[in-house]
Amino acid sequence: MPKHRSPVYFEIKGDFKNTNTFLERTKNLFGVGELDHYGKVGVEYLKESTPKSSPETKDGWYYTIEHGKNSASIIFNNSYVKNGNNIALVIANGHASKSGKWVQGTDFITPAITKLQNEINNRLTKGGKV
């Protein structure tokens, strides 16, 4: 595992009724094998969506699985850190250039994670175990 752990976090605002229902339905369906499968799929989606101009960022994606008392999570990270900054987040969120101008970010992370979420949701709505 890389020295620097710079996780990617997602914040969702709004009514969580549907999310809670989804999580309640699925919390007992995920085994380690399924989580591992979707971790690998998520890494591939992130690699596919990472701008080609940053091969170090593309190759830096990995995941871990963390287990809580009543939960399990897939955490996606990127190991490419330069000058203390996670470059995946710099590309996604934007940054100031050396001359002080703002370089607009390119959100390539959200579409990759949304694609993974949709794949999991489609599998579950068809009545199958993930």
C-alpha positions, 0 to 999 in steps of 0.5 A: 500500500502506498505511503500517502493515503489520500481518500476520495470522499463523496458528499451527497445532500438532500433526502436520504430516504431512498438511500437508507432504503437501498442500504437496508436492502443491501447491507446483508447481501455483500460478501467479501468476494462481491466487495472485492469484485466491485472494488476492482470494477471501480478502479477500472472505471476510475482509470478509464475516466482519468485524463490521459495527460496524467498516466501517473494518476491513472496508474495510481488508483487502488481500493481498500475494503473497510469493515465496521460493526454493521457495515462494509465500505469500498474506499477508493484512493489514488497514490499519486501525490506531488508536493503533498497534493493528491493529483487526482483531486487537483485535476478534478477540483482545479488549482491555481497555476504558478502565475496565479491563474485558476485552472478549471477542474475536470470532474472525472471521478463522479462519472466513474463512481456513478457508473459503478453505483448504477451497475450495483443498483441494476444488479440489485433491482433485478433481484440478484445478490451482488 
